[in-house]
Every structure is written in C-alpha cells, then in structure tokens.
Amino acid sequence: MIIYNVTINIENDVREEWLQWMKQRHIPDVMATGYFIENKICKVLVDEEQGTTYSIQYTCANMEDLEEYRRDHAPRLQKEVNDKYANKFVAFRTVLEVV
C-alpha cells in the first residue's frame, strides 16, 4: 500500500472556504480518478506563525497506480487548486509505503 500525502499550509482568511471546497469538490474529484482506495484529511497539530496546516492522505494499491495518477490527472487537479487559491497556500507532496 502506498500513501500519497499532500501537506498544505492555507492562509486563515480562506481556510474554512478551502476546507469545504476540498471536502466537497477536490477530494471527490481525486477519488473519482479511480486510483485511490481511501483518503483522510488531517489537521496538523502545531502552532503556526501563519495559516493552518493540513495533511491530505490518499491510499493506493501500488506505485504504478500512483505514477499513472500523477502523469494523467495530477497536473489538471493541481491547476484547479492553484487557480482557485493562488498565493494563499503552500504545498508539498510525500510518498509513503505502508510496512
């Protein structure tokens, strides 16, 4: 099992709108690609100087599924987030293997 983890720090002035959009639109769109088995959205419990940090975790069966998703779907879906919340967040991605 592979976890595709997206860590995002979102500015507080758009945090609630962003969180609802992620739950109602973006995460369902990612899941609709068919590459992921489950997902979780977690708030990172740390004091921040700016914004709030979340970890969105998508679980897939193997690296081939993840690579196919990243090649065929991720650019379009990431562009939607960037267009909607430009200059309001920073994100980085990590790939984890469940052992």
Phi and psi in degrees as GROMACS dihedral restraints (atoms count N, CA, C in turn):
[ dihedral_restraints ]
;  ai    aj    ak    al  type     phi  dphi    fc
    3     4     5     6     1  -120.4    20    10
    4     5     6     7     1   137.2    20    10
    6     7     8     9     1  -111.2    20    10
    7     8     9    10     1   123.6    20    10
    9    10    11    12     1   -98.3    20    10
   10    11    12    13     1   107.6    20    10
   12    13    14    15     1  -103.9    20    10
   13    14    15    16     1   126.1    20    10
   15    16    17    18     1  -114.7    20    10
   16    17    18    19     1   115.5    20    10
   18    19    20    21     1  -100.6    20    10
   19    20    21    22     1   126.7    20    10
   21    22    23    24     1  -130.4    20    10
   22    23    24    25     1   131.2    20    10
   24    25    26    27     1  -104.9    20    10
   25    26    27    28     1   117.4    20    10
   27    28    29    30     1  -112.0    20    10
   28    29    30    31     1   140.1    20    10
   30    31    32    33     1   -64.6    20    10
   31    32    33    34     1   143.3    20    10
   33    34    35    36     1   -65.0    20    10
   34    35    36    37     1   -26.8    20    10
   36    37    38    39     1   -69.4    20    10
   37    38    39    40     1   -17.1    20    10
   39    40    41    42     1  -121.5    20    10
   40    41    42    43     1     6.8    20    10
   42    43    44    45     1   -56.4    20    10
   43    44    45    46     1   -51.5    20    10
   45    46    47    48     1   -65.9    20    10
   46    47    48    49     1   -41.3    20    10
   48    49    50    51     1   -63.1    20    10
   49    50    51    52     1   -45.0    20    10
   51    52    53    54     1   -60.9    20    10
   52    53    54    55     1   -45.7    20    10
   54    55    56    57     1   -60.8    20    10
   55    56    57    58     1   -44.2    20    10
   57    58    59    60     1   -64.4    20    10
   58    59    60    61     1   -41.8    20    10
   60    61    62    63     1   -63.7    20    10
   61    62    63    64     1   -41.0    20    10
   63    64    65    66     1   -61.4    20    10
   64    65    66    67     1   -46.5    20    10
   66    67    68    69     1   -69.7    20    10
   67    68    69    70     1   -37.4    20    10
   69    70    71    72     1   -93.1    20    10
   70    71    72    73     1   -25.4    20    10
   72    73    74    75     1  -122.4    20    10
   73    74    75    76     1   -61.6    20    10
   75    76    77    78     1   -66.0    20    10
   76    77    78    79     1   -53.1    20    10
   78    79    80    81     1   -61.4    20    10
   79    80    81    82     1   -44.6    20    10
   81    82    83    84     1   -59.0    20    10
   82    83    84    85     1   -36.5    20    10
   84    85    86    87     1   -65.0    20    10
   85    86    87    88     1   -41.1    20    10
   87    88    89    90     1   -63.8    20    10
   88    89    90    91     1   -45.9    20    10
   90    91    92    93     1   -65.0    20    10
   91    92    93    94     1   -31.9    20    10
   93    94    95    96     1   -67.5    20    10
   94    95    96    97     1   -14.6    20    10
   96    97    98    99     1   -67.6    20    10
   97    98    99   100     1   -20.3    20    10
   99   100   101   102     1    86.6    20    10
  100   101   102   103     1     3.9    20    10
  102   103   104   105     1   -90.3    20    10
  103   104   105   106     1   -17.1    20    10
  105   106   107   108     1  -113.8    20    10
  106   107   108   109     1   146.1    20    10
  108   109   110   111     1   -89.3    20    10
  109   110   111   112     1   -40.1    20    10
  111   112   113   114     1  -155.0    20    10
  112   113   114   115     1   170.0    20    10
  114   115   116   117     1  -147.3    20    10
  115   116   117   118     1   159.0    20    10
  117   118   119   120     1  -142.6    20    10
  118   119   120   121     1   145.4    20    10
  120   121   122   123     1  -120.6    20    10
  121   122   123   124     1   125.5    20    10
  123   124   125   126     1  -125.6    20    10
  124   125   126   127     1   140.9    20    10
  126   127   128   129     1   -87.2    20    10
  127   128   129   130     1   130.9    20    10
  129   130   131   132     1   -80.0    20    10
  130   131   132   133     1   122.7    20    10
  132   133   134   135     1   -89.2    20    10
  133   134   135   136     1    82.4    20    10
  135   136   137   138     1  -147.1    20    10
  136   137   138   139     1   145.0    20    10
  138   139   140   141     1   -72.4    20    10
  139   140   141   142     1   127.3    20    10
  141   142   143   144     1  -109.7    20    10
  142   143   144   145     1   144.5    20    10
  144   145   146   147     1   -71.8    20    10
  145   146   147   148     1   -36.2    20    10
  147   148   149   150     1  -141.1    20    10
  148   149   150   151     1   140.6    20    10
  150   151   152   153     1    70.7    20    10
  151   152   153   154     1  -174.1    20    10
  153   154   155   156     1  -130.0    20    10
  154   155   156   157     1   140.7    20    10
  156   157   158   159     1  -107.6    20    10
  157   158   159   160     1   136.3    20    10
  159   160   161   162     1  -127.2    20    10
  160   161   162   163     1   152.0    20    10
  162   163   164   165     1  -118.1    20    10
  163   164   165   166     1   120.3    20    10
  165   166   167   168     1  -106.5    20    10
  166   167   168   169     1   121.6    20    10
  168   169   170   171     1  -116.2    20    10
  169   170   171   172     1   124.6    20    10
  171   172   173   174     1  -114.2    20    10
  172   173   174   175     1   127.6    20    10
  174   175   176   177     1  -102.8    20    10
  175   176   177   178     1   131.5    20    10
  177   178   179   180     1  -130.1    20    10
  178   179   180   181     1   166.5    20    10
  180   181   182   183     1   -72.1    20    10
  181   182   183   184     1   -34.6    20    10
  183   184   185   186     1  -159.7    20    10
  184   185   186   187     1   170.6    20    10
  186   187   188   189     1   -66.5    20    10
  187   188   189   190     1   -31.5    20    10
  189   190   191   192     1   -61.8    20    10
  190   191   192   193     1   -43.2    20    10
  192   193   194   195     1   -62.2    20    10
  193   194   195   196     1   -44.3    20    10
  195   196   197   198     1   -62.8    20    10
  196   197   198   199     1   -45.4    20    10
  198   199   200   201     1   -62.7    20    10
  199   200   201   202     1   -39.3    20    10
  201   202   203   204     1   -64.7    20    10
  202   203   204   205     1   -44.6    20    10
  204   205   206   207     1   -57.9    20    10
  205   206   207   208     1   -49.1    20    10
  207   208   209   210     1   -61.9    20    10
  208   209   210   211     1   -35.8    20    10
  210   211   212   213     1   -75.6    20    10
  211   212   213   214     1   -45.2    20    10
  213   214   215   216     1   -96.2    20    10
  214   215   216   217     1   -20.4    20    10
  216   217   218   219     1  -129.5    20    10
  217   218   219   220     1   -35.5    20    10
  219   220   221   222     1   -56.9    20    10
  220   221   222   223     1   -44.0    20    10
  222   223   224   225     1   -56.8    20    10
  223   224   225   226     1   -43.9    20    10
  225   226   227   228     1   -65.7    20    10
  226   227   228   229     1   -45.4    20    10
  228   229   230   231     1   -69.2    20    10
  229   230   231   232     1   -38.0    20    10
  231   232   233   234     1   -66.8    20    10
  232   233   234   235     1   -35.7    20    10
  234   235   236   237     1   -62.8    20    10
  235   236   237   238     1   -39.3    20    10
  237   238   239   240     1   -59.1    20    10
  238   239   240   241     1   -44.3    20    10
  240   241   242   243     1   -64.7    20    10
  241   242   243   244     1   -45.8    20    10
  243   244   245   246     1   -61.6    20    10
  244   245   246   247     1   -41.1    20    10
  246   247   248   249     1   -66.3    20    10
  247   248   249   250     1   -41.1    20    10
  249   250   251   252     1   -76.0    20    10
  250   251   252   253     1   -35.9    20    10
  252   253   254   255     1  -125.1    20    10
  253   254   255   256     1    37.9    20    10
  255   256   257   258     1   -54.5    20    10
  256   257   258   259     1   133.5    20    10
  258   259   260   261     1    63.8    20    10
  259   260   261   262     1    16.7    20    10
  261   262   263   264     1  -114.1    20    10
  262   263   264   265     1    -0.9    20    10
  264   265   266   267     1  -153.9    20    10
  265   266   267   268     1   162.3    20    10
  267   268   269   270     1  -129.3    20    10
  268   269   270   271     1   146.4    20    10
  270   271   272   273     1  -142.0    20    10
  271   272   273   274     1   150.2    20    10
  273   274   275   276     1  -142.5    20    10
  274   275   276   277     1   155.8    20    10
  276   277   278   279     1  -118.9    20    10
  277   278   279   280     1   143.1    20    10
  279   280   281   282     1  -135.0    20    10
  280   281   282   283     1   141.4    20    10
  282   283   284   285     1  -108.7    20    10
  283   284   285   286     1   129.1    20    10
  285   286   287   288     1  -122.5    20    10
  286   287   288   289     1   147.7    20    10
  288   289   290   291     1  -111.1    20    10
  289   290   291   292     1   128.2    20    10
  291   292   293   294     1   -75.5    20    10
  292   293   294   295     1   126.6    20    10
